[in-house]
Amino acid sequence: MIKRISLIMLSVFALTACGEKAQMLGTKNDATAFSGAENKFVDAGWTPGDKNSWEQHLRARAQYGQNDNTRAP
């Protein structure tokens, strides 16, 4: 009798796992990286929406801010 109840409970648990809905948050429409943001972290010399300005700022950041070879010891 106990084996039958445990088998039924195991079957119920197994079948409930198959009924889970997909976890979609909706369609994802990503913007381009250079399109900009409306916050205080945007660099002052950069123009949102201007790809050339975005690329220039990335180059300058990579050269002066993140290049350990150019830093003084």
C-alpha positions in Angstrom: 0.0 0.0 0.0 2.8 2.4 0.9 4.7 1.6 -2.3 1.6 2.4 -4.4 1.1 5.8 -2.7 4.8 6.6 -3.1 4.6 5.6 -6.8 1.6 7.8 -7.3 3.2 10.8 -5.6 6.4 10.3 -7.6 4.3 10.2 -10.8 2.5 13.4 -9.8 5.8 15.2 -9.1 7.3 14.1 -12.4 4.3 15.2 -14.4 4.2 18.7 -12.7 7.8 19.3 -13.8 6.7 18.9 -17.5 4.0 21.5 -17.1 6.3 24.5 -16.4 5.8 27.5 -18.7 8.6 29.1 -20.6 10.1 32.1 -18.8 10.1 34.7 -21.5 10.2 38.4 -20.6 8.9 39.5 -24.1 10.7 40.5 -27.2 14.1 42.0 -26.7 14.9 45.0 -28.8 18.5 46.0 -28.0 19.8 49.4 -29.0 23.2 50.0 -30.4 26.0 50.7 -28.0 26.6 54.2 -29.3 22.9 55.3 -29.1 23.4 56.7 -25.6 21.8 56.7 -22.2 20.1 59.2 -20.0 22.1 59.0 -16.9 25.0 60.7 -15.1 27.6 58.2 -16.2 27.7 59.3 -19.8 31.1 61.0 -20.6 30.8 64.7 -21.1 32.7 64.9 -24.4 30.7 62.2 -26.1 27.7 62.9 -28.3 24.9 60.2 -28.0 24.0 58.7 -31.3 27.3 59.6 -33.0 29.2 56.4 -33.8 32.5 58.1 -34.7 32.5 59.9 -31.3 31.8 56.6 -29.6 34.7 54.9 -31.3 37.1 57.8 -30.5 36.2 57.6 -26.8 36.7 53.9 -26.8 40.2 54.3 -28.3 41.2 57.0 -25.9 39.9 55.0 -22.9 41.8 51.9 -24.1 45.0 53.9 -24.6 45.1 56.2 -21.6 42.8 54.6 -19.0 43.4 50.9 -19.3 46.9 50.5 -20.8 49.3 49.6 -18.0 52.3 50.1 -20.3 51.7 53.9 -20.4 51.3 54.4 -16.7 54.2 55.6 -14.6 55.6 53.0 -12.1 
